[in-house]
Amino acid sequence: MDALDVARWQFGVTTVYHFLFVPLTIGLSVLVAILQTLWHRSGNERYLKLTKFYGKLFLINFAMGVVTGIVQEFQFGMNWSDYSRFVGDIFGAPLAIEALVAFFLESTFIGLWIFGWDRLPKRAHLASIWAAAIGTNLSAYFILAANSFMQNPVGYRINPDTGRAELTDFLAVLTNKVALITFPHTLAGSFLVAGSLVVTVGLWHVMRNRDSADTGAYRFATKFGSWVVLVAATLVVITGDIQGKIMTQVQPMKMAAAEGLYTTESPASFSVLTVGSLDGSRELFAIKIPYLLSYLGTGDPNGTVHGINDLQAQYASQYGAGSYTPIIPVTYWSFRFMIAFGLAAAAIALLVLWSQRKGRTPTSRWLLRAGLVMPVLPLLANSFGWIFTEMGRQPWIVFGEMLTRDGVSRSVSLAEVLTSFTAFTLIYATLAVIEFKLLVRYARAGVPDLTPDPAIDDSHDDAERPLAFAY
């Protein structure tokens, strides 16, 4: 084990941990805005209760996402300085816009939304949450545009004197075909997570507090969240199909690694389950769907999908001697876990809708248990999706231009990386416990009571009242 190995583990752990909060923030910001819009248009109090209820869960998650996201940027300078030096001219542009425009928009209007209840005009207050949601989604786009350059470098040139990548076409970076499909795919996955949380909390209250005066609100939330999950799952499949074809064009080795396909095939079958040697180089038993891999990769059931062996020989000839094959068991199983966990969440959403047909109240304990684990499933699907995306690119940190081993900081020792890795892991574990307890505590508390408190004196001018957290 050396500093490179630990630096990779640290970046992987902190990235996956941070991304546990990102999809919920992206999806829940829009769902809360939709709920407030329903209240604004109808005046129905149950939508206001649900807005404040899920808004509180959104704010808890948003705060935790900001805290964990800060570490990501520091790591580029700490452990990956050679990578930052090589690609900083390009990578820094979308990240700077994300911070100066998208995050500023997001954080500013979230503040107005938090403290603007009963202070701002209703339309202005509603516009605040929509502006925050738009900022959140714009933030995701600029970050994905930066990541997409690592997957498919465009709009740059290599300076022969400095050896650095220099930006030549910023529009090409923003319109990278990988970014254009990764963004909607990521958004769909985010709504899958957010919808699942809405279902879980609503279903728990429907089944545990059947005589509550707010049962109608919870029933609506459960159905609303279930439909969000089903629509999001459909969009995940559609965008994932397009993304697979683009991935085959720009990173054919990643597609071959996803299937564990060592020899070029035409047509190629998709393996639902394969049992093979530990290194994945030899197949012992497999369940396959004929023609499916060819269609996923090329759009043609009889299309040619290049195998790992042929691609390895091609890359060795093009880039020099060495292994250009990722860890096959990781790519193979992360790809399948991504699909399986996402479909499982959609299946539970269907069961929840079926259990409430014609006004029925669900009573199955198994359904409640499935509902309680439901948010974890799309979170795992998202995490395995990113593990596949990043591990499938290896050994490249910037595909075709820089190997991962060449991007690590040369001046950082193994002991230093181990120290920071241990510290981050302990801090993140503590934050995870805090996040979980806060979400469970406020989710159990239920929707707020909107009955005015007679002890509050509303006779004073609104400008004299101090700002207050409106929950």
C-alpha positions as CSV (number, residue, x, y, z in Angstrom):
1,M,0.0,0.0,0.0
2,D,1.3,3.5,-0.9
3,A,0.0,7.1,-0.8
4,L,-1.7,6.6,-4.2
5,D,-3.8,3.7,-2.9
6,V,-4.9,5.6,0.2
7,A,-5.5,8.8,-1.7
8,R,-7.8,6.9,-4.1
9,W,-9.7,5.3,-1.2
10,Q,-10.0,8.6,0.6
11,F,-11.4,10.3,-2.5
12,G,-13.7,7.4,-3.2
13,V,-15.1,7.3,0.4
14,T,-15.6,11.0,0.7
15,T,-17.2,11.3,-2.7
16,V,-19.7,8.5,-2.2
17,Y,-20.5,9.8,1.2
18,H,-21.1,13.3,-0.1
19,F,-23.3,11.9,-2.9
20,L,-25.6,10.4,-0.3
21,F,-26.9,13.9,0.4
22,V,-26.7,15.4,-3.1
23,P,-29.5,13.5,-4.9
24,L,-31.9,14.0,-2.0
25,T,-31.2,17.8,-2.0
26,I,-31.6,18.0,-5.8
27,G,-34.9,16.1,-5.9
28,L,-36.4,17.3,-2.7
29,S,-35.8,21.0,-3.5
30,V,-38.1,20.6,-6.6
31,L,-40.7,18.5,-4.8
32,V,-41.0,21.0,-1.9
33,A,-41.4,23.8,-4.5
34,I,-44.2,21.8,-6.2
35,L,-46.0,21.3,-2.9
36,Q,-45.8,25.0,-2.1
37,T,-47.1,25.8,-5.6
38,L,-50.1,23.5,-5.0
39,W,-50.8,25.4,-1.7
40,H,-50.4,28.8,-3.5
41,R,-52.8,27.8,-6.2
42,S,-55.4,26.0,-4.1
43,G,-55.1,27.4,-0.6
44,N,-55.5,23.9,0.7
45,E,-53.8,23.8,4.1
46,R,-52.6,20.2,3.8
47,Y,-50.2,21.3,1.0
48,L,-48.8,24.0,3.3
49,K,-48.3,21.5,6.1
50,L,-46.5,19.1,3.7
51,T,-44.3,22.0,2.3
52,K,-43.1,22.9,5.8
53,F,-42.8,19.3,6.8
54,Y,-40.7,18.1,3.9
55,G,-39.0,21.5,3.7
56,K,-37.5,20.9,7.1
57,L,-36.1,17.5,6.0
58,F,-34.7,19.2,2.9
59,L,-32.9,21.8,4.9
60,I,-31.3,19.3,7.3
61,N,-30.0,17.3,4.3
62,F,-28.9,20.5,2.4
63,A,-26.8,21.7,5.4
64,M,-25.1,18.3,5.7
65,G,-24.4,18.2,1.9
66,V,-22.7,21.6,2.1
67,V,-20.5,20.5,5.0
68,T,-19.4,17.3,3.3
69,G,-19.0,18.9,-0.1
70,I,-16.3,21.4,1.1
71,V,-13.9,18.5,1.6
72,Q,-14.1,17.5,-2.0
73,E,-12.5,20.7,-3.3
74,F,-9.7,20.7,-0.7
75,Q,-8.7,17.2,-1.8
76,F,-7.7,18.4,-5.3
77,G,-5.0,20.5,-3.8
78,M,-4.1,18.2,-1.0
79,N,-3.8,14.7,-2.6
80,W,-4.1,15.4,-6.3
81,S,-2.0,18.5,-7.0
82,D,-0.5,17.1,-10.2
83,Y,-3.9,16.4,-11.6
84,S,-5.1,19.9,-10.5
85,R,-2.0,21.4,-12.2
86,F,-2.6,19.5,-15.4
87,V,-6.4,20.1,-15.8
88,G,-7.0,23.2,-13.6
89,D,-7.4,25.6,-16.5
90,I,-10.4,23.5,-17.7
91,F,-11.7,21.9,-14.5
92,G,-11.7,25.2,-12.6
93,A,-14.0,27.1,-15.1
94,P,-17.3,25.2,-14.6
95,L,-16.6,24.8,-10.8
96,A,-16.0,28.5,-10.5
97,I,-19.3,29.2,-12.2
98,E,-21.0,26.7,-10.0
99,A,-19.7,28.4,-6.9
100,L,-20.2,32.0,-8.0
101,V,-23.6,31.6,-9.8
102,A,-25.4,28.4,-9.0
103,F,-24.5,28.0,-5.4
104,F,-24.9,31.7,-4.7
105,L,-28.4,31.6,-6.2
106,E,-29.2,28.4,-4.3
107,S,-27.9,29.6,-0.9
108,T,-29.3,33.1,-1.1
109,F,-32.8,32.1,-1.9
110,I,-32.9,29.3,0.6
111,G,-32.2,31.9,3.2
112,L,-35.0,34.1,1.9
113,W,-37.3,31.1,1.9
114,I,-36.4,30.1,5.5
115,F,-36.9,33.5,7.0
116,G,-39.5,34.8,4.6
117,W,-42.6,33.0,5.9
118,D,-45.2,35.6,6.6
119,R,-42.8,38.4,5.7
120,L,-42.4,38.2,2.0
121,P,-45.4,38.3,-0.3
122,K,-46.7,34.8,-1.1
123,R,-45.6,35.0,-4.7
124,A,-42.1,36.3,-3.8
125,H,-41.8,33.6,-1.2
126,L,-42.8,30.9,-3.7
127,A,-40.3,32.3,-6.2
128,S,-37.6,31.9,-3.6
129,I,-37.9,28.2,-3.3
130,W,-38.1,27.8,-7.0
131,A,-35.0,29.9,-7.4
132,A,-33.2,27.8,-4.8
133,A,-34.3,24.6,-6.7
134,I,-33.1,26.0,-10.0
135,G,-29.8,26.9,-8.4
136,T,-29.4,23.4,-7.0
137,N,-30.0,21.8,-10.4
138,L,-27.7,24.3,-12.1
139,S,-25.0,23.5,-9.6
140,A,-25.3,19.8,-10.5
141,Y,-24.9,20.6,-14.2
142,F,-21.7,22.5,-13.8
143,I,-20.2,19.9,-11.6
144,L,-21.2,17.1,-14.0
145,A,-19.7,19.1,-16.9
146,A,-16.4,19.2,-15.1
147,N,-16.6,15.4,-14.4
148,S,-17.6,14.7,-18.0
149,F,-14.4,16.3,-19.2
150,M,-12.6,13.5,-17.3
151,Q,-14.7,10.9,-19.1
152,N,-14.5,12.5,-22.6
153,P,-12.0,15.4,-22.9
154,V,-13.2,18.1,-25.3
155,G,-12.5,21.8,-26.0
156,Y,-8.8,21.8,-25.0
157,R,-5.3,21.6,-26.2
158,I,-2.1,20.3,-24.6
159,N,0.5,23.1,-24.2
160,P,3.8,21.5,-25.4
161,D,5.9,23.7,-23.2
162,T,4.1,23.3,-19.9
163,G,2.4,19.9,-20.5
164,R,-0.8,21.3,-19.2
165,A,-4.3,21.0,-20.7
166,E,-5.6,24.5,-21.7
167,L,-9.1,25.5,-22.4
168,T,-9.8,26.4,-26.0
169,D,-13.6,26.1,-26.2
170,F,-15.6,26.5,-23.0
171,L,-18.9,26.0,-24.9
172,A,-17.6,22.6,-26.0
173,V,-17.0,21.7,-22.4
174,L,-20.5,22.7,-21.3
175,T,-22.1,20.9,-24.3
176,N,-20.0,17.7,-23.9
177,K,-22.3,14.9,-25.1
178,V,-21.4,13.0,-21.9
179,A,-22.6,15.9,-19.8
180,L,-25.8,16.4,-21.8
181,I,-26.9,12.9,-21.0
182,T,-25.4,12.4,-17.6
183,F,-27.3,15.5,-16.3
184,P,-30.8,14.2,-16.9
185,H,-29.8,10.7,-15.8
186,T,-28.5,12.1,-12.5
187,L,-31.6,14.3,-12.1
188,A,-33.9,11.3,-12.6
189,G,-31.9,9.3,-10.1
190,S,-32.2,12.2,-7.6
191,F,-36.0,12.3,-8.0
192,L,-36.0,8.5,-7.4
193,V,-34.3,9.2,-4.0
194,A,-36.4,12.2,-3.1
195,G,-39.7,10.5,-4.1
196,S,-38.7,7.4,-2.0
197,L,-38.2,9.5,1.1
198,V,-41.6,11.2,0.6
199,V,-43.2,7.8,0.3
200,T,-41.5,6.3,3.3
201,V,-42.4,9.1,5.7
202,G,-46.0,9.4,4.4
203,L,-46.6,5.6,4.5
204,W,-45.3,5.4,8.0
205,H,-47.7,8.0,9.3
206,V,-50.6,6.6,7.3
207,M,-50.1,3.1,8.8
208,R,-49.1,4.2,12.3
209,N,-51.4,7.2,12.8
210,R,-54.6,6.1,11.1
211,D,-56.9,8.3,13.2
212,S,-54.8,11.4,12.8
213,A,-56.5,14.6,11.5
214,D,-53.6,14.8,9.0
215,T,-54.1,11.4,7.5
216,G,-55.3,12.9,4.3
217,A,-52.1,14.9,3.9
218,Y,-50.0,11.8,4.5
219,R,-52.0,9.8,2.0
220,F,-51.5,12.5,-0.7
221,A,-47.8,12.5,0.1
222,T,-47.6,8.8,-0.2
223,K,-49.3,8.7,-3.6
224,F,-47.4,11.8,-4.8
225,G,-44.1,10.3,-3.9
226,S,-44.9,7.0,-5.5
227,W,-45.8,8.6,-8.8
228,V,-42.5,10.6,-8.6
229,V,-40.6,7.4,-8.1
230,L,-42.3,5.6,-11.0
231,V,-41.8,8.5,-13.4
232,A,-38.2,9.0,-12.3
233,A,-37.5,5.2,-12.7
234,T,-38.8,5.4,-16.3
235,L,-36.6,8.4,-17.0
236,V,-33.6,6.6,-15.5
237,V,-34.1,3.7,-17.8
238,I,-34.5,6.0,-20.9
239,T,-31.5,8.2,-20.1
240,G,-29.5,5.2,-19.0
241,D,-30.0,3.6,-22.3
242,I,-28.8,6.7,-24.2
243,Q,-25.9,7.0,-21.8
244,G,-24.8,3.4,-22.4
245,K,-24.6,4.1,-26.2
246,I,-22.6,7.3,-25.7
247,M,-20.3,5.4,-23.2
248,T,-19.7,2.7,-25.8
249,Q,-18.6,5.5,-28.2
250,V,-16.2,7.4,-26.0
251,Q,-15.2,4.7,-23.5
252,P,-15.6,1.2,-25.1
253,M,-13.5,-0.4,-22.4
254,K,-16.0,0.7,-19.7
255,M,-18.9,-1.0,-21.6
256,A,-16.8,-4.2,-22.0
257,A,-15.9,-4.1,-18.3
258,A,-19.5,-3.7,-17.3
259,E,-20.3,-7.0,-19.0
260,G,-17.0,-8.7,-18.4
261,L,-16.8,-9.2,-22.1
262,Y,-13.2,-10.3,-23.0
263,T,-13.7,-11.2,-26.7
264,T,-15.4,-9.0,-29.3
265,E,-18.9,-10.3,-30.1
266,S,-21.5,-9.5,-32.8
267,P,-24.2,-9.8,-31.7
268,A,-23.4,-9.6,-28.0
269,S,-25.5,-11.0,-25.1
270,F,-26.1,-9.3,-21.8
271,S,-25.2,-11.3,-18.7
272,V,-27.9,-11.2,-16.0
273,L,-25.7,-13.3,-13.7
274,T,-22.2,-14.7,-14.3
275,V,-20.2,-16.9,-12.0
276,G,-16.5,-16.9,-12.9
277,S,-12.9,-16.8,-11.6
278,L,-12.0,-14.3,-8.9
279,D,-10.3,-11.9,-11.4
280,G,-13.2,-12.1,-13.8
281,S,-11.1,-13.5,-16.6
282,R,-12.9,-16.8,-17.0
283,E,-16.6,-17.6,-17.1
284,L,-17.9,-20.7,-15.3
285,F,-21.6,-20.2,-15.5
286,A,-23.8,-17.4,-16.9
287,I,-27.5,-16.5,-17.5
288,K,-27.6,-14.3,-20.6
289,I,-30.1,-12.4,-22.7
290,P,-29.2,-12.6,-26.4
291,Y,-28.7,-9.4,-28.4
292,L,-29.3,-7.1,-25.5
293,L,-25.7,-6.0,-25.0
294,S,-25.4,-5.1,-28.6
295,Y,-28.6,-3.0,-28.4
296,L,-27.5,-1.3,-25.2
297,G,-24.1,-0.4,-26.7
298,T,-24.9,0.3,-30.3
299,G,-28.7,0.6,-30.7
300,D,-28.5,-2.4,-33.1
301,P,-29.4,-5.9,-31.8
302,N,-26.7,-7.2,-34.2
303,G,-24.1,-4.5,-33.4
304,T,-20.5,-5.2,-32.6
305,V,-19.3,-4.8,-29.0
306,H,-15.5,-4.8,-28.6
307,G,-14.0,-7.0,-26.0
308,I,-11.5,-6.3,-23.3
309,N,-8.6,-8.2,-24.9
310,D,-8.9,-6.4,-28.2
311,L,-9.3,-3.0,-26.5
312,Q,-6.3,-3.7,-24.3
313,A,-4.1,-4.4,-27.3
314,Q,-5.4,-1.3,-29.0
315,Y,-4.7,1.0,-26.0
316,A,-1.3,-0.6,-25.4
317,S,-0.4,0.2,-29.1
318,Q,-1.8,3.7,-28.8
319,Y,-0.7,4.8,-25.3
320,G,2.2,2.6,-24.6
321,A,2.8,-0.6,-22.6
322,G,0.7,-1.2,-19.4
323,S,-2.7,-2.4,-18.3
324,Y,-5.7,-0.4,-19.4
325,T,-8.3,-2.7,-17.9
326,P,-10.4,-1.7,-14.8
327,I,-11.2,-4.1,-12.0
328,I,-13.7,-6.3,-13.7
329,P,-15.6,-7.7,-10.7
330,V,-16.2,-4.1,-9.4
331,T,-17.5,-2.8,-12.7
332,Y,-19.6,-5.9,-13.4
333,W,-21.4,-6.0,-10.1
334,S,-21.7,-2.3,-9.5
335,F,-23.4,-2.0,-12.9
336,R,-25.9,-4.7,-11.9
337,F,-26.4,-3.4,-8.3
338,M,-27.2,0.0,-9.8
339,I,-30.0,-1.4,-11.9
340,A,-31.3,-3.9,-9.3
341,F,-31.7,-1.4,-6.5
342,G,-33.3,1.2,-8.7
343,L,-35.9,-1.3,-10.0
344,A,-36.6,-2.5,-6.4
345,A,-37.5,1.0,-5.4
346,A,-39.9,1.3,-8.3
347,A,-41.5,-2.1,-7.5
348,I,-42.2,-0.9,-3.9
349,A,-43.8,2.3,-5.2
350,L,-46.1,0.2,-7.3
351,L,-47.1,-1.9,-4.3
352,V,-47.7,1.3,-2.3
353,L,-50.0,2.7,-4.9
354,W,-51.8,-0.7,-5.2
355,S,-52.3,-0.9,-1.5
356,Q,-54.1,2.5,-1.5
357,R,-56.4,1.9,-4.5
358,K,-60.0,3.1,-4.1
359,G,-59.2,4.9,-0.8
360,R,-58.0,1.7,1.0
361,T,-55.5,2.0,3.9
362,P,-52.5,-0.3,3.7
363,T,-52.2,-2.7,6.6
364,S,-49.4,-5.1,5.6
365,R,-46.4,-5.1,8.0
366,W,-44.2,-6.3,5.1
367,L,-45.2,-3.3,3.1
368,L,-44.3,-1.0,6.0
369,R,-40.9,-2.7,6.3
370,A,-40.3,-2.4,2.6
371,G,-41.3,1.2,2.8
372,L,-38.9,1.9,5.6
373,V,-35.9,0.6,3.5
374,M,-37.2,2.2,0.3
375,P,-35.0,5.4,0.4
376,V,-31.9,3.3,0.9
377,L,-32.4,1.4,-2.4
378,P,-32.1,4.4,-4.8
379,L,-29.3,5.8,-2.6
380,L,-27.4,2.5,-3.2
381,A,-28.3,2.6,-6.9
382,N,-26.9,6.1,-7.2
383,S,-23.8,5.2,-5.3
384,F,-23.1,2.1,-7.3
385,G,-23.7,4.1,-10.5
386,W,-21.0,6.5,-9.5
387,I,-18.6,3.7,-8.4
388,F,-19.1,2.2,-11.9
389,T,-18.6,5.5,-13.6
390,E,-15.4,6.3,-11.9
391,M,-13.9,2.8,-11.5
392,G,-14.8,1.9,-15.1
393,R,-12.6,4.8,-16.3
394,Q,-9.5,3.5,-14.6
395,P,-6.6,3.5,-15.0
396,W,-7.3,7.0,-16.4
397,I,-8.0,10.1,-14.3
398,V,-8.6,12.0,-17.6
399,F,-9.4,9.5,-20.3
400,G,-6.7,9.2,-22.8
401,E,-4.6,12.1,-21.4
402,M,-3.6,11.4,-17.8
403,L,-3.3,8.2,-15.8
404,T,-4.5,8.2,-12.2
405,R,-1.1,7.3,-10.8
406,D,0.3,10.5,-12.5
407,G,-2.2,12.8,-10.8
408,V,-1.4,12.2,-7.2
409,S,0.5,14.7,-5.1
410,R,4.2,13.7,-5.0
411,S,5.0,15.6,-1.9
412,V,2.3,14.0,0.3
413,S,3.5,11.0,2.3
414,L,1.6,7.8,3.1
415,A,1.4,8.8,6.8
416,E,-0.1,12.2,5.9
417,V,-2.8,10.7,3.6
418,L,-3.6,8.0,6.2
419,T,-4.0,10.7,8.9
420,S,-6.4,12.7,6.8
421,F,-8.3,9.6,5.6
422,T,-8.8,8.4,9.2
423,A,-9.9,11.9,10.3
424,F,-12.4,12.3,7.5
425,T,-13.8,8.9,8.1
426,L,-14.4,9.5,11.8
427,I,-15.9,12.9,11.1
428,Y,-18.2,11.6,8.4
429,A,-19.3,8.7,10.6
430,T,-20.3,11.2,13.3
431,L,-22.1,13.4,10.8
432,A,-23.9,10.3,9.4
433,V,-25.3,9.5,12.9
434,I,-26.3,13.2,13.4
435,E,-28.0,13.3,10.0
436,F,-29.9,10.0,10.5
437,K,-31.1,11.0,14.0
438,L,-32.3,14.5,12.9
439,L,-34.2,13.1,9.9
440,V,-35.8,10.4,12.0
441,R,-36.7,12.8,14.8
442,Y,-38.4,15.3,12.5
443,A,-40.0,12.7,10.3
444,R,-41.6,11.1,13.3
445,A,-42.9,14.5,14.5
446,G,-45.1,14.8,11.5
447,V,-46.6,17.8,9.8
448,P,-46.7,21.0,11.8
449,D,-49.7,22.5,13.6
450,L,-50.6,25.7,11.8
451,T,-53.0,26.9,14.5
452,P,-51.9,30.4,15.5
453,D,-50.4,30.7,19.0
454,P,-52.5,33.2,21.0
455,A,-49.5,34.1,23.1
456,I,-47.8,35.7,20.1
457,D,-48.6,39.4,19.8
458,D,-49.2,40.3,16.1
459,S,-50.0,43.9,16.8
460,H,-46.5,45.1,16.3
461,D,-45.3,46.3,12.9
462,D,-43.7,43.4,11.0
463,A,-40.4,45.3,10.6
464,E,-40.0,45.3,14.4
465,R,-40.2,41.5,14.6
466,P,-36.9,39.7,14.7
467,L,-36.0,37.2,12.0
468,A,-37.1,33.7,13.1
469,F,-36.7,30.2,11.8
470,A,-40.2,29.5,10.6
471,Y,-40.4,25.9,11.6
